[in-house]
Amino acid sequence: MLSGQLVRRLFSMSGRVCLSRGSSGSGIIGPIEAAIRTKLEQALNPEVLELRNESSGHAVPPGSETHFRVAVVSSRFEGLSPLQRHRLVHAALSEELAGPVHALAIQARTPAQWRENPQLDASPPCLGGSKKTRGTS
């Protein structure tokens, strides 16, 4: 389930699991990533929180914190639609989404849903540029 290359940190806190994954290989958690983690933990008290900085796979400078993928497993999501769950995540991260974070892929699941499929989805590779300029010379 977890690739040794991707796992940067594993914390076990009172039965909760928090993972940080990055594709840069540096193992360093930046201030934006740390803020995202803290705010989601405070707002949603997740059983599982997996956070991956995917910025290095995009056309941004090295060390950027602009593109993230997160899996949040919380009992707060019970009875909520996917849209309502995403709104809770967006509300917790409103400051980051208004500024430094350009993209946030969200997997918001209940504990039962996570037990059925306990994996963080993979993002497709960045094609760079805009759709208008792709395929033109």
Secondary structure, 3 states (H helix, E strand, C coil): CCCCCCEEEEEEECCEEEEEEECCCCCCCCHHHHHHHHHHHHHHCCCEEEEEECHHHCCCCCCCCCEEEEEEECHHHCCCCHHHHHHHHHHHCHHHHHCCCCEEEEEEECHHHHHHCCCCCCCCCCCCCCCCCCCCC
